[in-house]
Amino acid sequence: MDASSSQAGETAQRSWLRSAVPKDRVSVGVTRIHSNVNPLRGVMSSQRLPAMTETAVAIAAGPAAVPQDRTRYLTASGVALWGAQIGQVAVPLTAVTVLHAGAGGASLLKTALTLPFVILGLPVGAWLDRVRRRPVMIGADLVRAAALTTVPVAAWFGRLTMAHLLAVVVVQGVATVFFDLGTQSFVKDLAPGSLLARTNARLATITQAAVIAGPPLAGWAAGLLSAPTVLLVMAAGYLWSAGWLSTLTTREHPASGAPRPRLLHQIGEGVMFVARQPVLRTVVIAGSMVNIGIAGVMTLLPVLALTELGWSEGTLGMFLGAGGVGGLIGAVTAVRLADRLGAGRAVLLVGIAVAPLAITIPLLDRPVPGPLAAVGWALVMLKVGFDSVLMMTFRQQVTPAGLMGRVNGTMRVLFTGAVALGSATAGALAAVGGIRWALGASAACLACVWIPIALSPVRRMTTLGSNP
């Protein structure tokens, strides 16, 4: 085909698109989710369009996502994710080694880091639906870098106090709320269609790698450099992340020009959309069960292993590391298995196959041998890593762009609350019935996570989008 005929074909195709595809709809591939969604009822409809070439898809998709931006975004997010994992160790180590804080001080720091998600998740999510997310993410990185830098400077001059460290952790937590909710909303503009699942898979892979290697790296670096110096390196990482984000050129979907209701009303819209949308409701239930179960296991397993079983810290670390490897494998294989089995069916079948193995945890060493229980834990965490890719993609696919921030904020509040509930419930049950019974309750949440999926429309979702 010569150049003139190719140009004529492109012109004809653009004309067809202008007449066939309304401006307020985004189409990727052959099948799409209708974007005109009632925010209170979560009603979805499907529509088939004629097969389109890649050029036609790009025209219909609106603001173009620059391919290089996905690499830059993953680099920036990866630095932030690794920083978060390293900080979970470096901050308590700073409190212990410099301020000689005890268990109470370390617990207070942990609470100060998570509390902003519970308090600010809903209003920040609603606010992010009104603004461009990338400048917010850059600002959050700069704030985190500035706050962390004050800790080593104060430590070097002998001026660091617990109140200072606590204030830095609170600022860090608040900025992370803005960054995390912004990045979860921005990725839908950055990776349209089938690219969304693949981008989520890469993010989940980076996350699992950080979970596995971040804490040991933080401990090694703190021993080599000192814990406050590790925080300075983290600050440099956040500056690096902000620099990469500033190079992104992908245009975000603009906020609606319609008059905006009050923020409280918008928060209510987001909460009601999550409550009434069947896919999102399933994601909330299944994700909360996972968080309750994981929080309970992570709270009680160290007590069981170190006190009753007589394990060393190194042995416990190896056991937990097996779970990290399992989560990494789940994240890496999620998209490929979903393409082969169908996305919803893959989530259900993997859950049925491996989630019940969580019951090996309360039976650890009585009668299940430690190595066998470690394999079971690795397979359970494989399910967690697998779901972290697909369930995130499901939630982004069914959520309109104008509600993305509010949905992410609602989800984050619920999931953070589930972690707190899991830890508190596990401790209460252990006090009443013993550690193994409490671990059994936490394991049951993990073992039954496939049930809400089996009873929901999620199991019938067949595709993550067309191939790029």
FENCORCOR-V13029 format. One line per field, one symbol per residue. burial: # if it has 9 or more other C-alpha atoms within 8 Angstrom, else .. Layout:
burial: ???
This chain:
burial: .....#......##..#.......##########..#.#.##.#.......#...######.#.##..##.############.#############.#.#...##..#..#######.##########..###.##############.##.##....#...###.############.################################.##.###.##...#######.############..#.#.#..........#..##.#############################.########....#....#..#################.###..#######.###.###########...##...########################.###..#########################.##...#################.###.####.#.####..
